[in-house]
């Protein structure tokens, strides 16, 4: 007979009438017994019956005490619990009578804490739920995930709970049914304390200083507020508000077009969006979308009559129009970038004797209309009006002409300070105001591809500015009394300074790329204390007019092939106390009738000439002419000439052709002049054909033959070696 304990039970085939030996423990020693095969088979198949201790089958509702535990199957409920009535069951599986849901739960005598609930009805009787996993804390409506280790809601890692006494660790989500607050991350501290922190998981670990991605945070508790700092650390403190504390970033709202904004269905009153078409914040006032500034104001107006109490406006023209009061002093503060579509009138005839300051506070006013409208305009005749615009950007885009800033009228006192004004067409600043000084306060006036950066036809004073751009003319001065303390730069092909005034233009720097730097085109302008430079164009182009220049430096670029000064105008004016530096390959000065120079030094290093003189009324006094590459002077037309007094001529070209002066004229006159060459074979004065030249009290140095044989010198005294004295 086989012993049953000698083989794995699952490998046996039991005969119904066979007997099998078994060993069992009787509590003291092992005993042996014989059991019939049919009995063993019946016990293994079970048939759903459980036998009591006396071997009888238990009834349908059955319960078995197992030492200190109880096993019970009664009324469709399977329960595993203790005999201790104070604790109740530790496990229970059941389903409701309608077979609508099933639960697996722990059960206490006071209440039930659900472990797994697959339920179509909410366990608290409010609302409907789909399948979910939850805990319910006995006696309160709290829902938790995790393992309660000590009965006081102190949970292990990867669990969480919201409770009045909870000290929590890492978790994913907590839902407080009473306050409907949602939390993602970790809580540090007691949630009732003001310093409780809700931190966000950064993907690898929880960190108190570097956090990511908050999904939602809300509360019905009006005594609390949520505070989010730059590290996305959320603090729950007293007060009903959301506080953002970052100092290195902003709040980015949803951005919509006008069509999208108007398409929002049933917007809530005071709902806010950023309109990308209108470049501004808009709110819904209950009936329509309006600019956020409407009723709140992005333009502040402070008037004397309001005793310094500010009023706020959404529209710039509306704000400025409130200052049209005689003898009123007003300040208009712009507090945001503004887009306009027509000129803003800064004054009219009604606001005489008042003072207006428009402070842009670093913001920009822009007009992008494809037309000739501008941004600011001053009109009227106000003898005591003072208008100042400062601290910002004024930009006209898509200009088809007109003026970006138009300063007109008579006797209006207008000033700028720290402005950047730009236009891509027309004229950026037009000044036709008469009678008073206009200080631009170091402002930059730029025009790209238009007509003028500044066009001044006023009769007052204009000063302290930078005009720049690629316009036809950067700065045009037509009739002012004085223009001073400015810089004008044309980086395109246009001219830097075009003038028709008879007034004074002084203390300035002028630069041109390929155009002319200074163009005297009318009147008799006086240019004083300036530096002018042209890369490839003429520095002064006086083709049709004369001028006077004092205390100047004129210079051109190394690739320049043109004249530094082209002077064919008529007039008794002079160039005094200046320097001309010719770095290019062309001639230095072309002078026609009426050109006069005193105390001017001309230096160049090329095979051209320092001066090409034409005209018998040209006069040069106390000038130094030096050419490191050739002759200093030539007269290019017979029967005309020029007079040179107390002038020095020096050629530094060390060849036989390094003559100091070449004459093609019968009427050159030299008085008290000196001539010098470095090569003895060169002439101090040379003529390629027979010429007559007048020389008075002059000296020659370095030449074996100072005066070429083609020259007949009119003199009363022969000083030998070709030197003559009249």
C-alpha positions as CSV (number, residue, x, y, z in Angstrom):
1,X,0.0,0.0,0.0
2,X,1.4,3.4,-1.0
3,X,1.8,6.1,1.5
4,X,0.1,9.3,0.4
5,X,2.8,11.5,1.8
6,X,5.5,9.9,-0.3
7,X,4.3,11.5,-3.5
8,X,3.0,14.9,-4.6
9,X,-0.7,14.9,-4.1
10,X,-1.5,16.3,-7.5
11,X,0.1,13.2,-9.2
12,X,-2.1,10.6,-7.4
13,X,-4.9,8.7,-9.0
14,X,-7.1,7.5,-6.2
15,X,-9.1,4.3,-6.4
16,X,-12.5,4.6,-4.8
17,X,-12.2,1.3,-2.9
18,X,-8.5,1.5,-2.2
19,X,-7.1,2.6,1.2
20,X,-4.2,4.9,1.7
21,X,-2.0,5.6,4.7
22,X,-1.7,9.1,5.9
23,X,0.4,10.8,8.7
24,X,-1.1,13.6,10.8
25,X,-0.1,15.6,13.9
26,X,-2.3,15.1,16.8
27,X,-0.9,17.9,18.8
28,X,1.8,15.8,20.5
29,X,3.1,13.2,18.1
30,X,2.5,12.1,14.5
31,X,-0.1,9.4,14.0
32,X,-0.9,7.1,11.1
33,X,-4.4,6.3,9.7
34,X,-6.0,4.6,6.7
35,X,-8.4,6.6,4.5
36,X,-10.5,5.2,1.7
37,X,-9.8,6.7,-1.8
38,X,-13.4,7.8,-2.4
39,X,-13.2,9.8,0.8
40,X,-10.1,11.6,-0.3
41,X,-11.6,12.4,-3.7
42,X,-14.7,13.8,-2.2
43,X,-12.7,16.0,0.1
44,X,-10.6,17.3,-2.9
45,X,-13.6,18.1,-5.1
46,X,-15.4,19.7,-2.2
47,X,-18.7,20.2,-3.9
48,X,-18.9,23.7,-2.3
49,X,-19.4,22.1,1.1
50,X,-17.5,22.9,4.3
51,X,-17.5,20.3,7.0
52,X,-17.9,21.2,10.6
53,X,-15.6,19.7,13.3
54,X,-18.0,16.7,13.7
55,X,-17.8,15.9,10.0
56,X,-21.2,17.2,9.1
57,X,-21.8,19.6,6.2
58,X,-22.4,23.2,7.3
59,X,-25.6,25.0,6.3
60,X,-25.8,27.8,3.6
61,X,-25.1,30.6,6.1
62,X,-22.0,29.5,7.8
63,X,-19.5,30.9,10.3
64,X,-16.4,29.4,11.8
65,X,-14.4,30.6,14.7
66,X,-10.7,30.1,14.1
67,X,-9.0,30.9,17.4
68,X,-9.0,34.7,17.6
69,X,-10.4,35.2,14.0
70,X,-13.8,34.5,12.6
71,X,-14.6,33.3,9.1
72,X,-18.1,34.0,8.0
73,X,-20.2,33.5,4.9
74,X,-23.7,34.9,5.5
75,X,-26.3,36.6,3.3
76,X,-23.9,36.8,0.3
77,X,-21.2,38.5,2.4
78,X,-17.8,37.0,2.9
79,X,-16.2,38.4,6.1
80,X,-12.8,37.8,7.7
81,X,-12.6,39.4,11.1
82,X,-11.8,39.1,14.8
83,X,-13.9,37.9,17.6
84,X,-13.1,41.2,19.3
85,X,-16.4,43.2,19.0
86,X,-14.6,46.5,19.6
87,X,-12.6,46.2,16.4
88,X,-15.1,44.5,14.0
89,X,-14.2,42.9,10.8
90,X,-10.9,43.5,9.1
91,X,-12.0,42.4,5.6
92,X,-15.4,42.2,3.8
93,X,-16.5,41.5,0.3
94,X,-20.1,42.1,-0.7
95,X,-22.5,43.3,-3.4
96,X,-25.7,45.2,-3.0
97,X,-29.1,43.5,-3.3
98,X,-29.7,45.0,-6.8
99,X,-26.3,43.7,-8.1
100,X,-25.5,47.3,-9.1
101,X,-22.1,47.5,-7.4
102,X,-19.6,45.5,-5.5
103,X,-17.2,46.5,-2.7
104,X,-14.2,45.2,-0.9
105,X,-13.7,47.0,2.3
106,X,-12.6,47.1,5.9
107,X,-15.3,47.6,8.4
108,X,-15.4,49.1,11.9
109,X,-18.2,49.3,14.4
110,X,-18.6,53.0,13.8
111,X,-18.4,53.3,10.1
112,X,-17.0,51.8,6.9
113,X,-13.7,52.8,5.2
114,X,-14.0,51.7,1.6
115,X,-10.9,50.1,0.1
116,X,-12.2,49.3,-3.4
117,X,-15.6,50.5,-4.6
118,X,-16.9,49.7,-8.1
119,X,-20.0,51.8,-7.9
120,X,-22.6,53.6,-10.0
121,X,-23.8,55.6,-7.1
122,X,-21.8,57.8,-4.9
123,X,-21.2,56.2,-1.5
124,X,-22.3,59.4,0.3
125,X,-25.5,59.6,-1.7
126,X,-24.7,62.7,-3.7
127,X,-24.3,62.4,-7.4
128,X,-23.2,59.5,-9.6
129,X,-19.7,58.1,-10.0
130,X,-18.1,55.7,-12.4
131,X,-15.6,53.0,-11.3
132,X,-13.0,54.4,-8.9
133,X,-10.7,53.4,-6.0
134,X,-11.0,55.3,-2.8
135,X,-10.7,55.4,0.9
136,X,-13.2,57.0,3.2
137,X,-12.0,58.2,6.6
138,X,-14.5,57.2,9.3
139,X,-16.7,60.0,10.4
140,X,-15.6,62.6,7.8
141,X,-16.1,63.1,4.1
142,X,-12.4,62.7,3.1
143,X,-11.1,60.6,0.3
144,X,-7.6,59.2,0.4
145,X,-5.2,57.0,-1.4
146,X,-2.5,55.1,0.4
147,X,-2.0,53.1,3.6
148,X,-3.0,54.4,7.0
149,X,-0.2,53.1,9.2
150,X,-1.2,54.5,12.6
151,X,-4.9,55.6,12.4
152,X,-4.1,59.3,12.6
153,X,-3.8,59.9,8.8
154,X,0.0,59.7,8.8
155,X,0.8,57.9,5.6
156,X,3.8,56.3,4.1
157,X,5.5,57.4,0.8
158,X,3.4,57.6,-2.3
159,X,0.3,58.2,-0.4
160,X,-1.6,61.3,0.6
161,X,-4.5,62.6,2.6
162,X,-6.1,66.0,3.3
163,X,-7.0,66.3,7.0
164,X,-7.0,68.9,9.7
165,X,-4.1,67.1,11.4
166,X,-2.3,65.5,8.5
167,X,1.5,65.6,8.2
168,X,1.9,64.5,4.5
169,X,4.6,63.2,2.2
170,X,4.7,62.6,-1.5
171,X,1.5,62.2,-3.4
172,X,-0.2,62.7,-6.8
173,X,-3.6,64.1,-6.1
174,X,-5.8,65.0,-3.1
175,X,-9.4,65.9,-3.2
176,X,-11.1,67.6,-0.3
177,X,-14.8,67.1,-0.8
178,X,-15.8,69.9,1.6
179,X,-13.7,72.7,0.0
180,X,-13.1,71.1,-3.4
181,X,-9.4,72.0,-3.4
182,X,-7.0,70.2,-5.7
183,X,-3.4,69.6,-4.9
184,X,-0.6,68.2,-7.0
185,X,2.8,67.5,-5.4
186,X,3.9,67.4,-1.8
187,X,2.7,69.2,1.2
188,X,5.2,70.3,3.8
189,X,3.7,71.4,7.2
190,X,0.3,71.4,8.6
191,X,-2.3,72.6,6.0
192,X,-4.0,74.7,8.7
193,X,-0.8,76.6,9.3
194,X,0.0,79.7,7.3
195,X,3.3,78.3,6.2
196,X,2.0,75.1,4.6
197,X,3.6,74.6,1.2
198,X,2.4,72.6,-1.7
199,X,5.3,71.7,-4.0
200,X,5.3,70.4,-7.5
201,X,7.1,67.2,-8.6
202,X,9.9,68.0,-11.1
203,X,9.8,64.5,-12.6
204,X,12.6,62.9,-10.6
205,X,12.2,64.0,-7.0
206,X,10.4,66.7,-5.0
207,X,12.4,69.8,-4.5
208,X,11.6,73.0,-2.6
209,X,13.4,75.4,-5.0
210,X,13.0,74.0,-8.5
211,X,9.5,72.9,-9.4
212,X,7.4,72.2,-12.6
213,X,3.9,72.4,-13.9
214,X,0.9,73.4,-11.7
215,X,-2.3,72.1,-13.1
216,X,-5.1,73.6,-11.0
217,X,-5.5,75.2,-7.6
218,X,-8.8,76.4,-6.1
219,X,-10.5,76.8,-2.8
220,X,-13.9,77.8,-1.5
221,X,-12.5,78.8,1.8
222,X,-12.6,82.7,1.7
223,X,-10.2,82.9,4.6
224,X,-7.4,81.4,2.6
225,X,-5.2,82.5,-0.3
226,X,-2.9,80.7,-2.6
227,X,0.5,82.3,-3.1
228,X,2.8,81.2,-6.0
229,X,6.4,82.4,-6.0
230,X,9.0,82.3,-8.8
231,X,9.9,78.7,-8.0
232,X,6.3,77.7,-8.2
233,X,6.1,77.1,-4.4
234,X,2.4,77.5,-3.4
235,X,1.7,78.7,0.0
236,X,-1.7,78.5,1.7
237,X,-2.2,81.6,3.8
238,X,-5.0,83.7,5.2
239,X,-6.8,86.0,2.7
240,X,-8.8,85.4,-0.4
241,X,-6.4,86.1,-3.3
242,X,-3.7,84.6,-5.6
243,X,-0.3,86.2,-5.1
244,X,2.5,86.0,-7.7
245,X,5.9,86.9,-6.3
246,X,8.3,86.3,-9.2
247,X,10.6,89.3,-10.0
248,X,12.2,87.9,-13.1
249,X,9.2,86.9,-15.2
250,X,5.7,88.0,-16.0
251,X,2.1,86.7,-16.3
252,X,1.2,85.5,-19.8
253,X,-2.5,85.6,-20.5
254,X,-4.3,84.0,-23.3
255,X,-3.8,85.8,-26.6
256,X,-6.6,86.1,-29.2
257,X,-7.4,88.1,-32.3
258,X,-10.4,90.4,-32.5
259,X,-12.4,87.8,-34.3
260,X,-11.6,85.2,-31.7
261,X,-12.3,87.6,-28.8
262,X,-15.8,88.4,-30.3
263,X,-16.4,84.7,-30.9
264,X,-16.1,83.8,-27.2
265,X,-19.5,82.4,-26.2
266,X,-21.2,84.0,-23.2
267,X,-18.1,85.6,-21.7
268,X,-18.1,86.3,-18.0
269,X,-18.2,89.9,-16.8
270,X,-14.7,91.2,-16.2
271,X,-13.2,88.3,-18.2
272,X,-9.8,89.4,-19.6
273,X,-7.9,88.6,-22.8
274,X,-4.9,90.0,-24.7
275,X,-6.0,91.2,-28.1
276,X,-3.1,90.7,-30.6
277,X,-4.7,92.7,-33.3
278,X,-5.2,95.8,-31.1
279,X,-2.1,95.2,-29.0
280,X,-3.8,95.6,-25.7
281,X,-5.7,94.0,-22.8
282,X,-9.5,93.8,-23.2
283,X,-12.1,93.0,-20.6
284,X,-15.8,92.1,-21.0
285,X,-17.9,94.7,-19.2
286,X,-21.1,92.6,-19.3
287,X,-22.2,93.9,-22.7
288,X,-19.1,94.3,-24.9
289,X,-15.4,93.9,-25.0
290,X,-13.6,97.1,-24.1
291,X,-10.0,98.1,-23.6
292,X,-8.8,97.3,-20.1
293,X,-7.8,100.9,-19.7
294,X,-11.3,102.1,-20.3
295,X,-12.5,103.3,-17.0
296,X,-9.2,102.5,-15.5
297,X,-6.7,104.3,-17.8
298,X,-3.3,103.9,-19.4
299,X,-2.9,107.6,-19.7
300,X,-2.7,109.8,-16.6
301,X,-3.5,113.5,-16.7
302,X,-2.5,115.7,-13.8
303,X,-3.8,119.3,-14.0
304,X,-3.3,122.2,-11.7
305,X,-7.0,122.8,-11.5
306,X,-7.4,119.3,-10.1
307,X,-5.0,120.1,-7.3
308,X,-2.7,117.3,-8.4
309,X,-5.3,114.5,-8.3
310,X,-4.8,112.4,-11.5
311,X,-7.5,111.4,-13.9
312,X,-7.1,108.4,-16.2
313,X,-8.0,107.9,-19.8
314,X,-7.9,105.2,-22.4
315,X,-7.5,107.5,-25.4
316,X,-4.5,109.8,-25.9
317,X,-6.3,112.5,-27.8
318,X,-9.1,112.6,-25.3
319,X,-6.6,112.9,-22.5
320,X,-4.6,115.7,-24.1
321,X,-7.7,117.6,-25.2
322,X,-8.6,118.0,-21.5
323,X,-5.5,120.3,-21.2
324,X,-6.7,122.8,-23.7
325,X,-7.3,125.4,-21.0
326,X,-5.7,128.8,-20.8
327,X,-3.2,129.4,-18.0
328,X,-3.4,125.7,-17.1
329,X,-0.3,123.6,-16.4
330,X,-0.7,119.9,-17.1
331,X,1.3,116.7,-17.1
332,X,0.2,113.7,-19.3
333,X,1.9,110.5,-18.4
334,X,1.7,107.6,-20.9
335,X,1.7,104.3,-19.0
336,X,1.6,101.8,-21.9
337,X,2.5,101.5,-25.6
338,X,-0.1,103.2,-27.7
339,X,-1.2,102.7,-31.3
340,X,-2.8,105.6,-33.1
341,X,-4.2,106.0,-36.6
342,X,-4.1,109.8,-37.0
343,X,-2.3,112.9,-35.7
344,X,-2.6,113.7,-32.0
345,X,-3.2,117.5,-31.7
346,X,-1.0,118.8,-28.8
347,X,-2.4,122.3,-28.9
348,X,-4.8,124.6,-30.6
349,X,-5.6,128.3,-30.3
350,X,-7.6,127.8,-27.1
351,X,-4.8,126.8,-24.8
352,X,-2.7,130.0,-24.9
353,X,-0.5,130.7,-21.8
354,X,-0.6,127.1,-20.7
355,X,2.2,124.5,-20.1
356,X,1.9,120.9,-21.2
357,X,4.4,118.1,-20.5
358,X,3.8,114.7,-22.3
359,X,6.0,112.1,-20.7
360,X,6.0,108.8,-22.5
361,X,7.9,107.1,-19.6
362,X,9.8,104.8,-22.0
363,X,6.8,103.7,-24.0
364,X,6.1,103.9,-27.7
365,X,3.5,105.6,-29.7
366,X,3.1,104.1,-33.2
367,X,1.1,104.9,-36.3
368,X,1.1,102.0,-38.8
369,X,-1.5,103.4,-41.2
370,X,-0.5,103.3,-44.9
371,X,-1.0,107.0,-45.5
372,X,0.4,110.4,-44.8
373,X,-0.9,110.8,-41.3
374,X,1.5,111.3,-38.5
375,X,1.6,111.2,-34.7
376,X,1.9,114.6,-33.1
377,X,0.9,118.0,-34.4
378,X,1.0,121.5,-33.0
379,X,-1.1,124.2,-34.6
380,X,-2.4,127.6,-33.8
381,X,-0.7,130.8,-32.7
382,X,-0.2,130.8,-28.9
383,X,2.2,133.5,-27.7
384,X,2.8,131.9,-24.3
385,X,2.3,128.1,-25.0
386,X,5.0,125.7,-23.7
387,X,4.8,122.1,-24.9
388,X,7.4,119.4,-24.0
389,X,7.4,115.8,-25.2
390,X,10.0,113.4,-23.7
391,X,11.2,109.9,-22.8
392,X,10.0,107.5,-25.4
393,X,9.7,106.3,-29.0
394,X,7.5,107.9,-31.7
395,X,7.3,105.6,-34.8
396,X,5.5,106.0,-38.1
397,X,5.4,102.9,-40.3
398,X,4.1,102.5,-43.9
399,X,4.3,106.3,-44.5
400,X,3.3,107.6,-47.9
401,X,4.4,111.2,-47.1
402,X,3.5,113.9,-44.7
403,X,5.0,114.6,-41.3
404,X,5.4,112.3,-38.3
405,X,5.8,115.3,-36.0
406,X,4.5,118.6,-37.3
407,X,5.5,121.7,-35.2
408,X,3.6,124.6,-36.7
409,X,2.0,127.8,-35.7
410,X,3.6,130.9,-34.4
411,X,5.3,131.7,-31.1
412,X,4.8,128.2,-29.8
413,X,7.5,127.1,-27.4
414,X,8.2,123.5,-28.1
415,X,10.9,121.1,-26.7
416,X,11.8,117.5,-26.9
417,X,13.9,115.4,-24.5
418,X,15.2,111.9,-24.9
419,X,13.0,110.9,-27.8
420,X,13.6,108.4,-30.6
421,X,11.5,109.4,-33.6
422,X,11.4,107.3,-36.7
423,X,9.6,107.3,-40.1
424,X,10.0,105.2,-43.2
425,X,8.8,107.9,-45.5
426,X,7.9,111.5,-45.8
427,X,9.5,113.8,-43.2
428,X,10.1,112.7,-39.6
429,X,10.1,116.2,-38.0
430,X,8.8,119.3,-39.8
431,X,9.4,122.6,-38.0
432,X,7.6,125.7,-39.4
433,X,7.1,127.4,-36.0
434,X,8.3,130.9,-35.9
435,X,9.9,133.1,-33.3
436,X,11.1,130.8,-30.5
437,X,13.8,128.3,-29.5
438,X,13.3,124.6,-30.0
439,X,15.5,122.4,-27.9
440,X,15.3,118.8,-28.9
441,X,17.0,117.5,-25.8
442,X,19.4,115.1,-27.4
443,X,16.6,113.3,-29.2
444,X,17.3,111.1,-32.3
445,X,15.3,112.0,-35.4
446,X,15.6,109.2,-38.0
447,X,14.2,108.7,-41.5
448,X,14.6,105.6,-43.6
449,X,14.1,106.1,-47.3
450,X,11.9,109.2,-47.1
451,X,12.5,112.9,-47.9
452,X,13.9,114.4,-44.7
453,X,14.7,113.5,-41.1
454,X,14.4,117.1,-40.1
455,X,13.0,119.9,-42.3
456,X,13.2,123.3,-40.6
457,X,11.5,126.3,-42.3
458,X,10.9,128.0,-39.0
459,X,12.6,131.3,-38.1
460,X,13.6,130.4,-34.5
461,X,16.4,128.4,-33.0
462,X,16.7,124.7,-33.2
463,X,19.4,122.8,-31.3
464,X,20.6,119.7,-29.4
465,X,19.6,116.7,-31.6
466,X,20.8,113.8,-33.8
467,X,19.4,113.6,-37.3
468,X,20.2,110.3,-39.1
469,X,19.0,107.9,-41.7
470,X,19.0,107.2,-45.4
471,X,16.5,110.0,-46.6
472,X,17.2,112.2,-49.5
473,X,18.5,114.8,-47.0
474,X,19.0,114.1,-43.3
475,X,18.7,117.7,-42.1
476,X,17.4,120.6,-44.2
477,X,17.8,124.0,-42.7
478,X,16.0,126.7,-44.7
479,X,15.4,129.8,-42.7
480,X,16.3,129.5,-39.0
481,X,18.2,132.1,-37.1
482,X,20.4,129.5,-35.5
483,X,21.0,125.8,-35.6
484,X,23.6,124.4,-33.2
485,X,24.8,121.5,-31.1
486,X,23.7,118.7,-33.4
487,X,24.9,115.6,-35.3
488,X,23.6,114.8,-38.8
489,X,24.4,111.5,-40.5
490,X,23.3,110.2,-43.8
491,X,24.3,106.5,-44.3
492,X,22.7,106.2,-47.7
493,X,23.2,108.2,-50.9
494,X,21.6,111.4,-49.7
495,X,23.1,114.6,-48.3
496,X,23.7,115.1,-44.5
497,X,23.1,118.9,-44.3
498,X,21.2,121.0,-46.9
499,X,20.9,124.6,-46.2
500,X,19.3,127.7,-47.7
501,X,19.5,129.9,-44.6
502,X,21.4,133.1,-44.1
503,X,21.6,132.2,-40.4
504,X,24.3,130.6,-38.3
505,X,24.9,126.9,-38.2
506,X,27.5,125.9,-35.6
507,X,28.9,123.3,-33.3
508,X,28.0,120.2,-35.3
509,X,29.2,117.0,-36.8
510,X,28.2,116.0,-40.3
511,X,28.7,112.6,-42.1
512,X,27.7,111.4,-45.5
513,X,28.3,108.1,-47.1
514,X,28.1,108.6,-50.9
515,X,26.2,111.9,-50.9
516,X,27.5,115.4,-50.1
517,X,28.0,116.2,-46.5
518,X,27.1,119.9,-46.6
519,X,25.2,121.6,-49.5
520,X,24.9,125.4,-49.3
521,X,22.1,126.0,-51.8
522,X,20.7,129.4,-51.0
523,X,21.2,132.4,-48.8
524,X,24.6,133.0,-47.3
525,X,25.0,130.5,-44.5
526,X,27.6,130.9,-41.9
527,X,29.1,127.5,-40.9
528,X,31.1,127.5,-37.7
529,X,33.0,125.1,-35.4
530,X,32.3,121.8,-37.1
531,X,33.7,118.6,-38.5
532,X,32.4,117.2,-41.8
533,X,33.3,113.9,-43.5
534,X,32.2,112.2,-46.7
535,X,33.2,108.7,-47.6
536,X,32.9,109.0,-51.3
537,X,31.1,112.3,-52.0
538,X,32.0,116.0,-51.7
539,X,32.3,117.3,-48.2
540,X,31.1,120.8,-49.2
541,X,29.2,121.1,-52.5
542,X,28.6,124.8,-53.1
543,X,27.7,124.4,-56.7
544,X,25.3,127.3,-56.9
545,X,25.8,129.3,-53.8
546,X,28.5,130.8,-51.5
547,X,29.0,130.4,-47.8
548,X,31.4,131.1,-45.0
549,X,33.1,128.6,-42.8
550,X,35.1,129.1,-39.6
551,X,36.9,126.7,-37.3
552,X,36.4,123.5,-39.2
553,X,37.9,120.2,-40.3
554,X,36.9,118.8,-43.6
555,X,37.9,115.2,-44.5
556,X,37.1,112.5,-47.0
557,X,37.6,108.7,-47.3
558,X,40.5,106.9,-49.0
559,X,38.3,105.7,-51.8
560,X,37.0,109.2,-52.6
561,X,37.8,110.4,-56.1
562,X,35.9,113.7,-55.8
563,X,36.8,117.2,-54.5
564,X,36.7,117.9,-50.8
565,X,35.2,121.4,-51.6
566,X,33.5,122.2,-54.8
567,X,32.9,126.0,-54.8
568,X,31.5,127.5,-58.0
569,X,29.2,129.9,-56.3
570,X,29.5,133.6,-56.4
571,X,29.9,135.8,-53.3
572,X,32.4,137.5,-51.1
573,X,32.6,134.9,-48.4
574,X,35.6,133.1,-46.7
575,X,36.8,129.9,-45.3
576,X,38.7,130.7,-42.1
577,X,40.8,128.9,-39.5
578,X,40.3,125.4,-40.8
579,X,41.9,122.2,-42.0
580,X,41.2,120.2,-45.1
581,X,42.4,116.6,-45.2
582,X,42.2,114.8,-48.6
583,X,42.6,111.1,-48.0
584,X,41.3,110.2,-51.5
585,X,42.7,110.4,-55.0
586,X,40.9,113.5,-56.2
587,X,41.7,117.2,-55.9
588,X,41.3,119.0,-52.6
589,X,39.5,122.3,-53.5
590,X,37.9,123.6,-56.7
591,X,37.5,127.4,-56.4
592,X,35.6,129.7,-58.6
593,X,35.2,133.5,-58.6
594,X,34.7,134.7,-55.1
595,X,36.4,131.9,-53.1
596,X,38.3,133.2,-50.2
597,X,40.4,131.3,-47.6
598,X,42.3,132.5,-44.6
599,X,44.4,130.4,-42.2
600,X,43.4,127.1,-43.8
601,X,45.8,124.1,-44.0
602,X,45.3,121.7,-46.9
603,X,47.0,118.4,-46.9
604,X,46.8,115.4,-49.3
605,X,48.9,112.6,-50.6
606,X,48.1,111.9,-54.2
607,X,49.0,113.0,-57.7
608,X,46.1,115.5,-57.9
609,X,46.3,119.1,-56.5
610,X,45.5,120.7,-53.2
611,X,43.8,123.6,-55.0
612,X,42.5,123.9,-58.5
613,X,42.0,127.7,-58.8
614,X,39.8,129.3,-61.4
615,X,38.6,132.9,-61.3
616,X,40.4,136.2,-60.9
617,X,38.7,137.2,-57.6
618,X,39.9,134.2,-55.6
619,X,41.9,135.2,-52.6
620,X,44.0,132.9,-50.3
621,X,45.8,134.3,-47.2
622,X,48.0,132.7,-44.6
623,X,47.3,129.2,-45.9
624,X,49.6,126.2,-46.0
625,X,49.3,123.8,-49.0
626,X,51.2,120.4,-48.7
627,X,51.0,117.5,-51.1
628,X,53.0,114.3,-50.4
629,X,52.2,113.0,-53.8
630,X,52.5,115.9,-56.2
631,X,52.0,119.6,-56.8
632,X,49.9,121.7,-54.5
633,X,48.3,124.2,-56.9
634,X,47.2,124.5,-60.5
635,X,45.2,127.0,-62.5
636,X,43.1,125.2,-65.1
637,X,41.9,128.1,-67.2
638,X,43.8,130.9,-69.0
639,X,43.1,134.6,-68.6
640,X,41.8,133.9,-65.1
641,X,43.8,133.7,-61.9
642,X,44.0,134.0,-58.1
643,X,45.9,135.9,-55.5
644,X,47.9,134.2,-52.8
645,X,49.3,136.2,-49.9
646,X,51.5,134.9,-47.1
647,X,50.9,131.3,-48.2
648,X,53.3,128.3,-48.2
649,X,53.4,125.7,-51.0
650,X,55.3,122.4,-50.5
651,X,55.6,119.3,-52.6
652,X,56.9,116.2,-50.8
653,X,57.1,114.1,-54.0
654,X,60.8,113.2,-54.4
655,X,60.8,113.1,-58.2
656,X,61.6,115.6,-61.0
657,X,57.9,116.1,-61.5
658,X,57.4,117.0,-57.8
659,X,56.8,120.7,-58.6
660,X,55.3,122.8,-55.9
661,X,53.0,124.9,-58.1
662,X,51.9,124.4,-61.7
663,X,50.5,127.4,-63.5
664,X,48.5,127.5,-66.7
665,X,47.4,131.1,-66.2
666,X,48.8,134.5,-66.9
667,X,47.5,136.1,-63.8
668,X,48.7,134.2,-60.8
669,X,49.8,136.6,-58.1
670,X,52.1,135.5,-55.2
671,X,52.9,138.0,-52.5
672,X,55.1,137.1,-49.5
673,X,54.8,133.4,-50.2
674,X,57.3,130.5,-49.8
675,X,57.7,127.6,-52.2
676,X,59.5,124.3,-51.4
677,X,60.4,121.0,-53.2
678,X,62.3,118.0,-51.9
679,X,63.7,117.0,-55.3
680,X,66.2,119.5,-56.7
681,X,65.3,118.7,-60.3
682,X,61.7,119.8,-59.7
683,X,60.6,123.4,-60.0
684,X,59.0,125.5,-57.3
685,X,56.8,127.1,-60.0
686,X,56.4,125.2,-63.2
687,X,54.5,126.0,-66.5
688,X,54.1,123.7,-69.4
689,X,53.7,126.6,-71.8
690,X,54.7,130.3,-71.8
691,X,53.0,132.1,-68.9
692,X,53.4,135.3,-67.0
693,X,53.3,135.2,-63.2
694,X,53.6,138.0,-60.7
695,X,55.8,137.2,-57.7
696,X,56.4,139.6,-54.8
697,X,58.7,139.1,-51.8
698,X,58.7,135.3,-52.1
699,X,61.2,132.6,-51.3
700,X,62.1,129.3,-53.0
701,X,63.7,126.3,-51.4
702,X,65.1,123.0,-52.7
703,X,65.0,123.5,-56.5
704,X,68.0,124.0,-58.7
705,X,65.8,125.9,-61.0
706,X,63.0,127.3,-58.9
707,X,61.1,128.9,-61.7
708,X,60.5,127.1,-65.0
709,X,61.9,128.8,-68.1
710,X,58.4,129.0,-69.6
711,X,57.5,131.5,-66.9
712,X,58.2,135.2,-67.4
713,X,58.5,136.9,-64.0
714,X,57.5,140.5,-63.8
715,X,60.1,142.0,-61.3
716,X,62.1,145.1,-60.7
717,X,65.0,143.3,-59.0
718,X,66.9,140.2,-60.0
719,X,67.9,138.4,-56.8
720,X,69.9,135.7,-58.8
721,X,69.1,132.0,-59.1
722,X,65.8,132.8,-60.6
723,X,64.6,134.8,-57.5
724,X,62.8,138.0,-58.3
725,X,61.5,140.8,-56.3
726,X,59.1,143.5,-57.3
